[in-house]
Amino acid sequence: MIYLGHATIAQKGTVAICFKHGMDCYQSDCAMDVRRQLLIRPCAKLEGSTTMADVSTFGLMLGSSVIAAALTHGVTAVKDGISTKKTADYSALYLAMTLEAYARECSNMLSESEMALASDDNAGKRHAYLPEFPAVPTTVDWKSLGIEITAMALALPVLIATTNVSIGTTWDLTEEDLALTELHEAGAEIGLQCFALARDVREKRSIPPLALNEKWNAFSHLVNKQAEYAGLREKKETSHRIMIRGMDHAADAPDQTDVRG
């Protein structure tokens, strides 16, 4: 279809059809003007003729093509939407399971470390640092998880690395007891952070929550250990404050030295 000036011409073979007058208007100036621009001979000199039925057929063909293209686009959009949702769901599941696996590693580390201390290394295993955070599957589509969850997940390995640096400094500069206390407290805290983030990831994509064993599970173990470590720290700090106050009172007391004349 060609639009030139006020005349609309549809080309079919070598015939020019004027839609302004609704029929072959080879004597019309508008059609002749357009024919000259298209280098098409006047209709009077062409063999055969073009009727309005040909014009209707052309319109039906054009309309059918538009409808077919629209349907194809709609089907493609639906397929893309389904594919995007599946990608987001699986990405969320992979990330949640990675976080939960690391939380269980923290729980196992605490159990092994305490068992080694209690048994004088006859059972369990000594640990000096937090477990290394596992690599997140490359199939995870971070954009589908949202900026908040992505930022928190990517910050975890950094948090673990900096915590291990702090623990290493404590090992080097202070007593073993203080280093182990820092390690155990950090293991419980970061393990619970992983469980909390995994729960948020599952909820975001409507994934069923993690199934936990009622008798024993890593989540309950970390909760109990965090409470236990907080209680021990409070006792130590209270004892330390009492000792400091005692030293201050002793320093302020008058000198009782017996001076004999």
C-alpha positions in Angstrom: 0.0 0.0 0.0 1.4 3.4 -1.0 0.2 6.8 0.3 1.1 9.8 -1.9 -0.7 13.1 -1.4 -4.4 12.8 -1.2 -4.7 9.6 -3.2 -4.2 6.1 -1.8 -3.0 3.5 -4.3 -2.8 -0.2 -3.7 -0.4 -2.0 -6.0 -1.4 -5.4 -7.4 0.9 -6.6 -10.1 1.2 -3.7 -12.5 -2.3 -2.3 -11.8 -2.8 0.8 -9.7 -6.1 1.0 -7.7 -7.4 4.3 -6.4 -9.1 4.0 -3.0 -10.4 7.5 -3.2 -12.8 6.7 -6.0 -13.3 3.1 -5.2 -12.6 1.7 -8.7 -10.1 2.0 -11.6 -9.9 5.7 -12.1 -7.2 5.8 -14.8 -8.6 9.1 -16.0 -8.5 10.6 -12.5 -5.7 13.2 -12.0 -4.9 11.9 -8.6 -4.4 8.3 -9.9 -2.5 9.5 -12.9 -0.2 11.6 -10.8 0.6 8.6 -8.6 1.0 6.3 -11.6 3.5 8.7 -13.1 5.5 8.7 -9.8 5.4 5.0 -9.7 6.3 4.7 -13.4 3.1 2.6 -14.0 1.2 2.8 -17.2 -2.4 4.1 -17.2 -5.0 1.4 -16.5 -6.7 1.9 -19.9 -3.6 0.5 -21.6 -3.3 -2.5 -19.2 -4.7 -5.9 -20.0 -7.5 -7.0 -17.7 -9.1 -4.9 -14.9 -9.1 -4.8 -11.1 -12.5 -4.8 -9.3 -13.5 -3.9 -5.7 -13.6 -7.7 -4.9 -9.8 -7.6 -5.4 -9.5 -4.7 -3.0 -11.6 -6.5 -0.4 -9.5 -9.7 -0.8 -6.4 -7.6 -0.2 -7.9 -6.0 2.9 -8.9 -9.4 4.3 -5.4 -10.8 3.7 -3.8 -7.8 5.4 -6.2 -8.1 8.4 -5.5 -11.8 8.7 -1.8 -11.1 8.8 -2.1 -8.6 11.5 -4.3 -10.9 13.7 -1.9 -13.8 13.2 1.1 -11.6 14.2 -0.8 -10.4 17.3 -1.7 -14.0 18.3 1.9 -15.1 17.8 3.2 -12.2 19.9 0.7 -13.0 22.7 1.6 -16.7 22.8 5.3 -15.8 22.9 4.7 -13.3 25.7 2.8 -16.0 27.8 5.6 -18.5 27.2 8.3 -16.0 28.2 6.3 -15.1 31.4 6.1 -18.8 32.4 9.8 -19.3 31.7 10.7 -16.2 33.7 8.6 -17.4 36.7 10.2 -20.9 36.6 13.7 -19.3 36.5 12.8 -17.1 39.5 11.4 -20.0 41.5 14.3 -22.3 40.9 16.8 -19.5 41.6 15.1 -18.8 45.0 15.1 -22.5 45.8 18.8 -22.9 45.0 19.7 -19.9 47.1 17.6 -21.0 50.0 19.1 -24.4 50.1 22.6 -23.0 49.9 21.9 -20.8 52.9 20.3 -23.6 54.9 23.3 -25.9 54.1 25.7 -23.3 55.5 23.6 -22.9 58.6 23.8 -26.6 59.2 27.6 -26.4 58.7 27.7 -23.8 61.5 25.7 -26.0 63.7 27.9 -29.0 63.1 31.0 -26.9 63.7 29.7 -25.9 67.2 28.9 -29.5 68.1 32.3 -30.8 67.0 34.2 -28.0 68.7 32.4 -28.4 72.0 32.7 -32.2 71.9 36.5 -31.9 71.3 36.9 -29.5 74.3 34.8 -31.7 76.6 36.6 -34.9 75.7 40.1 -33.5 75.6 40.2 -34.1 71.8 39.1 -37.8 72.2 35.9 -37.0 70.2 34.7 -34.3 68.0 36.9 -32.0 66.1 38.6 -28.7 66.9 37.8 -25.7 64.8 39.6 -22.3 64.7 37.5 -20.5 62.1 34.0 -20.4 60.6 33.2 -22.7 57.7 33.8 -21.3 54.3 30.6 -20.2 52.5 29.8 -22.4 49.6 29.6 -21.1 46.0 26.1 -20.2 45.0 25.0 -22.1 41.8 25.7 -20.1 38.7 22.1 -20.8 37.5 20.7 -18.4 40.1 19.1 -15.3 38.5 19.9 -12.6 41.0 17.6 -10.0 39.3 14.6 -12.2 39.8 15.2 -12.3 43.6 15.1 -8.5 44.1 17.7 -6.1 45.2 17.3 -6.5 49.0 17.7 -10.3 49.1 20.5 -10.2 46.5 22.4 -7.6 48.6 22.0 -9.6 51.8 23.0 -12.8 50.1 26.1 -11.4 48.5 27.1 -9.7 51.7 27.3 -12.9 53.7 30.6 -14.2 52.3 32.1 -10.8 53.1 30.8 -10.9 56.6 32.1 -14.5 57.2 35.6 -13.5 55.8 35.9 -10.4 58.0 34.6 -12.3 61.1 37.3 -15.0 60.5 39.9 -12.2 60.3 38.8 -10.9 63.7 38.8 -14.4 65.2 42.3 -14.9 63.8 43.5 -11.8 65.5 42.0 -13.0 68.8 43.8 -16.3 68.4 47.1 -14.5 67.9 46.8 -11.8 70.6 44.8 -13.3 73.5 44.0 -16.6 75.2 42.4 -19.6 73.5 39.3 -19.4 75.6 38.5 -15.9 74.2 39.1 -17.0 70.7 36.8 -20.0 71.1 34.1 -17.9 72.6 34.2 -15.5 69.7 34.1 -18.4 67.2 31.2 -20.1 68.9 29.1 -16.9 69.2 29.8 -15.9 65.6 28.9 -19.4 64.4 25.5 -19.3 66.1 24.7 -15.8 65.0 25.7 -16.2 61.3 24.0 -19.6 61.1 20.7 -18.1 62.3 21.1 -15.2 59.9 21.4 -17.7 57.0 18.2 -19.5 58.2 16.4 -16.2 58.4 17.4 -15.1 54.9 16.5 -18.6 53.5 13.1 -18.2 55.0 12.6 -14.8 53.4 13.7 -16.2 50.0 11.2 -19.1 50.3 8.4 -16.7 51.3 9.1 -14.3 48.4 8.5 -17.1 45.8 5.8 -19.0 47.8 8.1 -22.0 48.2 7.1 -24.3 51.1 9.2 -23.7 54.3 12.1 -26.0 55.3 10.9 -29.2 56.9 12.5 -29.6 60.4 12.9 -32.7 62.5 10.9 -32.3 65.7 13.4 -34.2 67.8 16.6 -32.4 66.7 17.4 -29.9 64.0 20.1 -27.4 63.2 17.8 -24.4 63.6 16.8 -25.2 67.2 20.4 -26.2 68.0 21.6 -22.7 66.9 18.8 -20.9 68.8 19.7 -22.8 72.0 23.4 -22.3 71.6 23.0 -18.5 71.0 21.0 -18.2 74.2 23.6 -20.3 76.1 26.5 -18.2 74.8 24.7 -15.0 75.7 24.2 -16.3 79.2 27.8 -17.3 79.6 29.0 -13.9 78.3 26.7 -12.1 80.8 28.1 -14.1 83.7 31.7 -13.3 82.6 31.0 -9.6 82.2 29.2 -9.5 85.6 32.1 -11.3 87.2 34.6 -8.9 85.5 32.6 -5.9 86.7 32.6 -7.2 90.3 36.3 -7.8 90.2 36.9 -4.2 88.9 34.8 -2.7 91.6 36.7 -4.7 94.2 40.0 -3.5 92.9 38.7 0.1 93.0 37.5 -0.2 96.6 40.9 -1.6 97.6 42.7 1.3 96.0 40.4 3.8 97.7 40.7 2.3 101.2 43.0 4.2 103.7 46.4 2.8 104.4 46.2 0.6 107.5 50.0 0.3 107.9 50.9 0.2 111.6 53.2 3.1 112.3 55.1 2.8 115.6 56.7 5.7 117.4 
